[in-house]
Amino acid sequence: MGREFIDLFDGWAASYDQTVSGEDVEYKEVFADYDGILDAVVDHTKGPNVMEFGVGTGNLTKKLINRGHSVIGIEPSSEMLKIAQIKVPDAKVYDGDFIEFPKPEVQVDSIVSSYAFHHLTDEEKEMAISKYSHLLKKGARIVFADTVFETQASKRRAIETAIASHYNNLADDLSAEYYTDIPTLQRICKKYDFEVLFEQKNKYVWVMVAEKK
Ligand SMILES: C[S@@+](CC[C@H](N)C(=O)[O-])C[C@H]1O[C@@H](n2cnc3c(N)ncnc32)[C@H](O)[C@@H]1O
């Protein structure tokens, strides 16, 4: 579910790693300290068994494997998936999405993701967290890095700033995809018995660490 952006990612796969390295001026601030953000996700990850959603070209996957985790990756874009399989042959990457995915054969210790949860509507985000609350045991974690706003007003201001800077792709993206706010994620996590905290990493991206109570 939440797969309406897959064609975009199939088309973006070949140049995606150039975008995250800051070559696209519109997305420079979104991807500022991209490597440090992925490292922060790994720092908060509990092991050994990790499930990663929206692996893309496998950049977070590679860092998790290098840190000794065993990774089950889930990715709905076939073009992204092909690149990830070449870049990180030690990870098992399957077709799927945040809500519909093959049942893991091991007890998962952490569910992680970077730059992807905003593809789900808030209702779909709640369905996903509800599903993870059944998969995870006490003390296990969800660690998600993504663009998220402190309030809906700060989201509107970000869109206005992008328009004023003539960053039309960024403005369209912020308007069309489902970037949420921190109070919404706090409400969902609390409802499904997670204790949650947020760390701001750049102007757009926060890391959410939710631990099962
Ligand atoms: C911006 S990329 C992020 C890739 C990688 N995690 C990173 O940090 O560079 C977003 C990824 O989420 C995937 N995606 C899109 N919709 C999804 C969904 N509903 N469930 C899981 N992944 C999704 C895309 O195919 C793409 O690979």
The ligand as a Gaussian input file, in Angstrom:
#p B3LYP/6-31G(d) Opt

LIG

0 1
 C       13.747000       8.860000      -1.174000
 S       13.955000       7.140000      -1.386000
 C       14.904000       6.694000       0.068000
 C       15.815000       5.518000      -0.192000
 C       16.767000       5.167000       0.960000
 N       16.050000       4.679000       2.111000
 C       17.636000       6.331000       1.326000
 O       17.638000       6.746000       2.492000
 O       18.344000       6.836000       0.448000
 C       12.359000       6.494000      -0.978000
 C       12.246000       5.003000      -1.196000
 O       10.989000       4.567000      -0.666000
 C       10.413000       3.664000      -1.592000
 N        8.946000       3.662000      -1.395000
 C        7.998000       4.382000      -2.035000
 N        6.764000       4.057000      -1.583000
 C        6.947000       3.092000      -0.634000
 C        6.061000       2.313000       0.190000
 N        4.753000       2.484000       0.140000
 N        6.594000       1.399000       1.022000
 C        7.948000       1.227000       1.095000
 N        8.833000       1.926000       0.342000
 C        8.340000       2.847000      -0.509000
 C       10.841000       4.190000      -2.949000
 O       10.714000       3.227000      -3.966000
 C       12.274000       4.608000      -2.657000
 O       13.172000       3.551000      -2.853000

